[in-house]
Amino acid sequence: MKLKTIVLIIGMLALATSAFALDAPTWEAPSPTIRSGYVFLNWTDVTGATKYSVDIEGTVVYSDGDMRYTKDIELSFGTSDRTDGEPMSTSWLAISMDDFADAVLAAIGGDPNVVVGFQLTSAAKVKALAPGKGKGRQNHPFSEWADMPVITWHAPSE
């Protein structure tokens, strides 16, 4: 009797979790792009999504003026981080180059007063989220990887 109850509960949990599964977004073309000082990412709306999460992985080559270094990095941005007044459910994200550079510098552990520039070759993926009570785990599928344009940054000269 106890085993049947456990199996029934597990089955109900699996059904409840799958009932809230969201589809993977697809990238709008062309995306990602760089324009007007922003890294711009644009994907399709996913029905039921209340926000989105973007992961960027790549290799950054950076310099402190005397030495060159290479490091693999992972960055994460989300529509909950947006400062443009758009709702979190909006299916695009514009990240200012200043914020993007700050994230890269943090990922490499670089001092912005020492690092003179970097070049990042990377790719991005996005997934839809709908957190909340009773919605289950947010392990929805990610989109396919999309190659990012190469991003070059130079420290502001004083």
N, C-alpha and C positions, 0 to 999 in steps of 0.2 A: 504494500500500500504506500509506504513512504517513497519507494523508487518511482512509482507512477506519478506521485505528486511532484517530485523533483523534475522528472522528464516533462511534465505538463508546464511547470514554471519556466524551465529552460526554453521550451517551445514557444511559450507566450512572449518571453523576452526577445527571442530571435525574431518573432513576427513583429513585435513592436519596434525593434531597431530597424528592420528592413522596411517598415512602412514609412520611415522618415529618410530613406536613402535619397540623396540628391545626385543628379547626373553630373558628369564632368563638364566643365565649361569648354568651349572651343575658342581659339583665338580668332579675333577679327583681323582681316588683312588691311594694311600691314600693321603688325604688332609683334613685338614691341618696337617703339621708335623713340627718337630723341628730337624734340622740337621746342623752341623758345625757352631753353634752359630747363627743360623737364624731361625725365624719363617717363614716357607715356605707354601704358599697357591697356589694351582694350580687348574684352572677351564678350562672349554671348551671355545674355541673361539666363539664369537657371531658375526655373519655377520653384518657389519655396525658399530660395536663398535669402538670408537676411544680412549676410556680409560675405566677404571673400578673403582668402589668404593667398599671398603670392610668395613663392620660394624662388630664389635666384642662387644658382651655383656657378662658380667659375674660377678662373685663375687670374690673379692680379700680379702684375709686375710693377714694382715701385722702387723709388730711389730716394735716398736721403742726401743726394748731391754727390757723394763719393762712391757709394756702393749701390748695386742693383740687387733686388731680392724678388723671389717668386713665391707665391703662397696660394693654395687653394682655399677659397672662402665660401661660406653659405650666408645668405642674407634672407631676412623675412620681413615682408611688409603686408599690411592688411588694410582693407577699406575702413576698418575701425580707427586707423591712424590718420585718416584724412582731415585736412584743415581747410578745405575749400567750401564747406557748407553743404556739400552734396550728401544725401543719405548713405549709410553704410551699404545698403543694398544695390547701389549704383555699380554697374558692371564695367567700370574702368577706374584706373588710378593714375594720377599724375604725381610723380615724386620729384621735387625740386632737385637740381643738381647739387645744391649745397647739402640738403638732407641725405642724398644718395652718397655723396663724397664722405660725409660724416659717418655713415654706416660702414662704408668700405674701410675708412681709417680705423674705426673701432674694431672691425673684424681682423685687421692685420696687426692690431695693437700699436698702430703708428701714431706718433705725436705729430699733430698738425703743424707744429712749429719746426719740425725736423724733416718730415716727408715733403719733398719738393714736387712730387707728381706721381701719378700711377696710370696704368692702362689695364682695363678689365675686359677679358673675353669671357662671356658667360651665356647662360640660357635660363629661361624662366618657365615656371609652371604655376597654375592657379587652381584652387579648388573652392567650391561653394560651401558655405556653412550656414547652419540654422540652429544655433545653440538655444537651449532653454530646457525647462523642466519637462521631463518625459520624452525628450527628443532623441535620447540615446547618444551613443558615441559619435563623434564628428569625424569618423574615418571615411569620409566620402572620397571618391576617386579624384585624382588630379587630372588636369588636362595633359595633352601631349607637351613635351618640351618645345619651346620656341627659342630660337637663337636670338640673342640680344645684339644690338649693334655694339661694336667695340666702343667702350667709354673711356675717354682720356680726360684726366683732370690735372691741372697745375695749380700749385699753391698760389694764392694771390700775392703779387709782389707788393712790397711796402714802400 
